[in-house]
Amino acid sequence: MNMKPLILIVHAEPASRDALRTVLQGSGFDVAVLYEPGKVLLRLEKERPDLIVMACGADADIAFAVLNALRRRRDELPMIMLGERNDVTERVVALDSGADDFVSKPFHVLEVLARIRRVLARVKAMHLREPDTRPPFHFRGFELNYTARALMFQGKPVPLSETDYAMLNLFTTAPGQVLSRETIARRVWPDVPHSLVGVGVGVHRLRRMLACRVAGEELIRTIRSRGYVFCPEPAGFAAGNGRRSREFALSAAGPA
């Protein structure tokens, strides 16, 4: 017998919580409920859901602390955050902390259902995908291992969310090439139209992740009105690979 996917709803507000539970149960999911985000980590020791839907609300600080705790220990359990208001700062904090998606009020429970299905489908596709056997990509002390879907810096692991990996994978396969926001959105979220705000948030997160380990130049640069370019080599780099650096520069600058 096929087991139904288990969704853990963490929400203190009864009306929204019960409406979401009813729709999910009617759509083929098993549902567990918690009222407080502070109890999530203890619950995970007993039962692991396929995805968590967690409201920010009055306990937003605790909800974000739980998300950060999971990501620090490299737990990529899918997480969708529900915001109490349409606040870009809250959205940025959630996505920057490793949330897989963020939905602001007012929202319809069917939209949340669609986003749950999308995240689960993406995770399943990643698990079923054939291993990527390309050799690791090395830059500035980093090593991106495509087979393990892992990033190391000077031999130490760097936590990556699924979105982090998808973006870095894209940039490292096209170093020196300007990628538009639309291109990035299509490649990172191929199954749904995605807000271009999410692209900016993802790039900001990657920049901060890389910059906190490598001081100096930005490795992901903004090209006004065109998009972003990944520049893994130092400016003027020519040691054994000057042609490659000149090609990066020409690609980033565009046609004369």
Buried (B, 14 or more C-beta within 10 A) or exposed (E): EEEBBBBBBBBBBEEBBBBBBEBBEEBEBBBBEBBEBBEBBEBBEEEEBBBBBBBBBEBBEBBBBBBBEBBEEEBBBBBBBBBBEEBEEBBBBBBBBBBBBBBBBEBEBEEBBEBBBBBBEBBEEEEEEEEEEEEBBEBBEBBBBBEEBBBBBEEEEBBBBBBBBBBBBBBBEBBBBBBBBEBBBEBBBEEEEBEEEBBBBBBBBBBEBBBEEBEEEBBBBBBEEEBBBBBBBBEEBEEEEEEBBEBBBEBBEEEE
